[in-house]
Amino acid sequence: MTLTGERRHYLVHVLRLEDGDALEVFDGKGRAFEARVTGLSAESVRLVLGTMRVTPPARGMSVLQGLPKGDKLELVLQKGTELGATAFHPVATARSVVKLEPKRAEERTQRWAKIVEEAARQCRRDDVPAVHPPRPLLDAARALTPGTLLLVLDEEESAVPLGEAFRSVAPGTPVALVIGPEGGLAREEVDGLRALGARPVTLGSRILRTETAALAALAVMQHLDGSLG
């Protein structure tokens, strides 16, 4: 395997690898390989691949995140990758302040994908979560894999805790979390999600910030799935 560009820069100038050094590489789809540097040049790094390790696919955990202000989404992408999310869907909602024109949305999606790849590498995941381009909330919900359970974090829901709803899901069933932006979801959006089979759930009596809610929910589900602690 020959690596150039940013990947060569990372190996040579960040990891400071030299000829003969061992490392592990992954393909972003669940496969990892032992590898060794066998050649360095000003243009490229040559690797020889060895033993392959395959990680069984994890339960699908998608995050439909209402577009927040500032760099909050980047935090959700980075930490959400560490916490086991398998896909991210930035979504436009009625109360989203951020509005992205098509060209800007394409540029941001490319940046977001890079953030997720770097986070996967840092936490030694063998897979890289998908980052979908921004789209309206209900469009993103309709495009989910058939059979996915939609759970909506709703500040007006107090009867069904997230943990209780998640425990009732059959092992391996994909789950998608819907998190509103700073102002939360409009009631017509919650009603629209209900019509698609979504279940409103709560994380407790405290109102969490949009970026905190996504990460707290992922941590709860990963714990109940046996992947954390």
N, C-alpha and C positions, 0 to 999 in steps of 0.2 A: 504494500500500500504506500502511495506517495502523497504527502500532504503539502499544500502550498497556502499562501495567503494568510488569513487570520489564524488558521489552525497551526501552521508552521510557526507563526509569531508566538502563539500561546505556548507551544512546546519548548521553543528555544529561549524566549525572553521572559516568560512567566515561570514555567516549571524548570527552566535552565537544564534541560536534558542534554546529555552528551552521547556520542557514539558508544553503543553497548548497553546503555541504560534500559531497564525494564519498565513497562507501564501497562495499563489496562485501557482498552478502547471499547466503545460501545456504538451500536448502530442506530440507537434511538427507537428501536422496535422490539427491545427485550433481549437482544443478544450482546454479550460482552466477550472480549478476546484478550488473552495474554498477548503481549507484544514486546518487541525489542527494537531499539533504534539501530539501524545498520548503515546509515549514511546521512550525513548532514551537508547541506550546501547553502549558498546565499539565497537560493530560490525555493528549496524544498527540504523535507525530511522524509527519509525512507524508513518504513517499518516492516518487519516480518511478523505476521500473525501466528499465534500458537493455539493453544487449547481454547475451545469455545464453551461459554456457559450460557444457558438459556434460562431466563426468568419466566415462570408461569405468568400469564396475563392476570393483572389485578382486576378487581371489580371496577367497572366504569363509574367514575365520579366526576360529573361535569359541573361546572360553575357558570351559571348565567348571571353575570354581574352587571347591574345597572351602571352605566358610565358615570364614574365619580369625577370630582374636580381634582386638578393638580396631578401629582404622581401617585395617587392612592392605588390606581389600578396596577401600577408596576409592583407595588408591595404585595398585592393580592396574587399576582402572577408568580412572583419569586417565592414567597412563603407558601402559597398554595401548591406549587410544584413540590416543595419539600414535604408537604403534608399529604401528598398522594393524589391530588387532583389529576385526572387523565385528559381533561379537555376544558378549555375556557371559551366562553361565548360572551364577549362584551356586547351589551344590549342597550339600545336606546329606549327610554321609558318616558312617560308623560312628565315626570318631574326631573329628568336629567337636565342639568345646566349645560353640560358639554354637548356641542353639536359638531360633528365631523363631516366635512365635505368629502366626496369620494377620493380625491387625490390625497388629502390629509389622512383619511382612514386607511388607505393602502400603506402609506409611510409608517403610520403608527403600528399597524398589524405586523409589518416586518420587524420593527423594533421590539414589539412584544414577544414575537417568536424567538428573537435572539436572547431576550431576558430569560425566557423559559428554558431554552437550551443550556444556557450558562448555569442556571439553577439546578437543572438535572445533573449536569456534570459535577457541580460542586457537592451535591448530596449523594453522588454515586448511584443515581438511578440508571438503569439500562434502557429505559424508554423515555421518550420526550413527549409531554402532553401536547395535544393539538391546540392551536390558537386560531379561532375563526374570526373572520372580518366582522366588524360591528354590523348589527342589523336590528330591526325592531324586535322587542321582547317576544311577542306572540309568534312571530315568524321563526325565531330561534327555537322556541319551545316545540313548534310543530315539526321542525326538522330533526329532532332528536331520534335516536334509534328506537324503533318500535319496541314497546315493553319497558321503556325507561320509566321509573317512578319519579314524578316531579314533586319535590318538597319546596314549599314557598315559606321563607322566613317572613312572618307577618307579625308586626308589632301589635295588631289587634286580635291575634289568636292567643288564647291563654289556656285552652283545654288540652291540647295535644303537644307534649314536649317532643323535640326532635328525636331524642334517644328512644322514646317509646315508639314513634313511627318507624324509625330505622330498624328496630329489633324485629318488627313484623315483616320485614322484607326478606324474601328467600335468598339464601347465599348465592352470590354471583349475579343477582339482578342489578342492572345498571341503575344508578340514581343520579338525578340532576337537582342541584340546589339553585333556587332563584333568590337573589338578593337585590333589593332596590337600591337606588342611589341615596344621596344624603337626605332627601325629602321623603324617602320611602316609596312604596308602590301606591298608585291610585286604586281606589276600590274597583273601578271597572277593569283594571288590569288583573287584580286578584280574581274577580269574577270570570274573566276570560280564561285564566289559567285553570280555575276550577272546572270550567266547561271542557277542558282538555284532560281532566282526570287528576289535576294536581291536588295535593293535600297541604293546606296551611299548617305550619308548625311554629313552635316558640322555643327560644333559647333561655327563657326565664323572664323575670320581671324587669330586668334592666334593659334600657334601650341602648344597644351597641352601635358604634359607628359602623358605616357600611363596610369598611375594610376589616374591622374587627369581627364583624358577624360572619363573614365568609370563612375566615381562618378558624374561628371558634367552632363553627359547624363542622368543618373538615376534620378538626382534631377529635371531636366527639365521635364522628362516624368511623374514623380510622381506629380509634380506641375500641369501639364496639366490634369492629371487624377483626380485631386482634393484631393490627399492624403497628399500633403504638402502645407501649407500656403493658 
